[in-house]
Amino acid sequence: MNRNFLIIGASGGIGRTIAHQLLQEGHQVYGTYCTQDLSSLPTGVQYHPLNVLDESIDLSFLPERIDGVVYCPGSNLLRPFDKIKPADFIRDYQLQVTGAVSVLQAVLPKLKKSTQASVVLFSTVAVQTGLPFHSVVAASKGAVEGLTRSLAAEWAPYIRVNAIAPSLTDTPLAQSLLNSEVKREANAQKHPLKKIGSPDDIAYMAAFLLSEKSSWITGQILHVDGGLSTLKT
């Protein structure tokens, strides 16, 4: 069945890979970008500029029915707590949480026209597993997990809402942690599966959560993290 999906942040590493996965499955994909060279974006996705921090969100380019939304914008501010300003927390919250709220409120009437709508948000392994220097992202993504469960309860049974909580994934956002073989191997060894996650690992889970194959799953935080959050080896 051909379905309509909206990916916010579809020009980034994970968002772009999810868009490609959904295209391969034969769906119509609408993607947004904030700052991006359009010539480098993959063909097949209907791309539109969007800044989620704007006061009003214009999604007039979408069709009347949207079957799923993936909210991908993220940040990776990793600093000692005493080097972070309160304003850093506010800016990150606005991007990770307030932006998602604005998008979901704007697209909700279109989601309600679907017979099996699904929303996928993103958390992080750092919410469940305390990691040093992750206070900013863990605080914002903790709010995302609360939002996920609250909306899943409020929108059941017609709209499912889940979140994916990855560990370190090989995307441009994480390159400062993976820009040498020594760093890459050290980070891989922290995970029970002894490897770094790939964008495909995350995209497969997102595509599953958007599909009817996950029709009995909502309000969940799915840990795609190489076992880091639950295993000690």
Stockholm file with secondary structure:
# STOCKHOLM 1.0

chainA/1-233         MNRNFLIIGASGGIGRTIAHQLLQEGHQVYGTYCTQDLSSLPTGVQYHPLNVLDESIDLSFLPERIDGVVYCPGSNLLRPFDKIKPADFIRDYQLQVTGAVSVLQAVLPKLKKSTQASVVLFSTVAVQTGLPFHSVVAASKGAVEGLTRSLAAEWAPYIRVNAIAPSLTDTPLAQSLLNSEVKREANAQKHPLKKIGSPDDIAYMAAFLLSEKSSWITGQILHVDGGLSTLKT
#=GR chainA/1-233 SS CCCEEEEETTTSHHHHHHHHHHHHTTCEEEEEESSCCGGGSCTTSEEEECCTTSSSCCCTTSCSCCCEEEECCCCCCCCCGGGCCHHHHHHHHIIIIIHHHHHHHHHHHHHTTSSSEEEEEECCHHHHSCCTTCHHHHHHHHHHHHHHHHHHHHHTTTEEEEEEEECSBSSGGGHHHHSSHHHHHHHHHTSTTCSCBCHHHHHHHHHHHHSGGGTTCCSCEEEESTTTTTCCC
#=GC SS_cons         CCCEEEEETTTSHHHHHHHHHHHHTTCEEEEEESSCCGGGSCTTSEEEECCTTSSSCCCTTSCSCCCEEEECCCCCCCCCGGGCCHHHHHHHHIIIIIHHHHHHHHHHHHHTTSSSEEEEEECCHHHHSCCTTCHHHHHHHHHHHHHHHHHHHHHTTTEEEEEEEECSBSSGGGHHHHSSHHHHHHHHHTSTTCSCBCHHHHHHHHHHHHSGGGTTCCSCEEEESTTTTTCCC
//
